Amino acid sequence: MSNMQPSKGSGKEQPGLRYPTNGKTIYHRPLNRTKTAELSGASFAYLFAEMVSYASKRIESIQDLEKRLNVQGHPIGLKLLDLLLYREPARSQTRPLNIIALLHFIKLNVWQHLFGAAADGLEKSSDPAKPDEYMIIDNEPLVNRYVSVPRDMSQLNCAAYVAGIIEGVCDGAAFPARVTAHSVGRQEDGGASGAPAEMWPGRTVFLVKFAPEVMEREGYLGKG
């Protein structure tokens, strides 16, 4: 029979999950080695082109393809909201409580995280009959930069994928909305960007239309 004694501490329960002393967890770390590192443009272009190709199989219309891209982006928006809020200091880890705060969060925080810069504009619909519609403007969406659209699909805007991300953020923040991407670079003036349309042929407006219950809640908050 062996005379070996159990090693020191073998009967003790192993420690659980440890948090670093600086309070930073794996969720605070950038995906690349440094905060300034960027994903290769060629890698992103290849990956996104494959996503569009996959979504374009057995479609019946351009709207069908844009809907599929929207659906692909939606879960990313849901998770991105939690990630960005988690990275905020504890004193500011609060979800947006009204429409304007939410849209500014998307225009600044979400765009900066995804594309390295804030969106180019944020506007409310000038139509009094559409108080539930807002517009986020991007003069040159990254997802459209490397996409060559066939002539027979000239109305296609692959930024529907980004619209899905925005929609996911809105839904995750309890502001359900329908978000669609519209190409306006060759049709309208610069608007919020202050630049002629000819300068930004790929200019895209993300139309955010909030659900009726959101507008009802916003009305109550305004009265308070």
Phi, psi and omega in degrees: 000135185289145177261010182294135179265148178298141182296156183297127176086001183292335180274356182273149179289135180292143181295152180276204182295129180257140176256136179298153184297334181277000177082359182269129177251184181298336181286346177270349184277140175291158180293329178266177185293326181233160181293334182271351181291146181235152176293139179303129178299322179294320179295316179296316181300317180295314182296315183292323178299322177293324178295317179295318179299318179295318182290337185276359181284130176056046175264157180257341182199168176298321179299325178295318179295316179297324177296320179295319177296321178299316180296325178294325182278336187303309181297334177293319178298320178301314182285326182295323178302311180297319181297313183293322178291324179295328181282348179288153174302153185304324184289342181242017180278063178236139178288149178304138185254354176214170186299314184297317179297320179295314182294323176292324176298317179292313183299322184262294188294310183293314181295319179297319180292319184278318191239000176081006179200158178289159175296159187279344181191159177216122184224156172257146181303135179278355180277116180301337180280354182232062180289350182268004184250131177229159183230127171255129189246132175233118184291332182210080182302133181300323184292342179263351188294326185247015183257126176257111184270128177300156182299322182286357176234037186298338181276355182289135173233107183290353174292000172302334176297316178292324177301322177295322177296315179300316180299321178296319177297316180298314180295319180294332179272006181069034173235068184306135184208161172251124184241129179230152181254134183229129177278121182231005185301327183259007186239328187235171178282178187294333178060234185294333182282340178072017183240145177300150183299328183297335181285336184228075182297339180261012184305130185234137174252127175263108183274118181254114180246110185281152180291155181304322182294332177292316180294324178296316178296320179298323178296319178295319179296322179296324179290331180284000000 
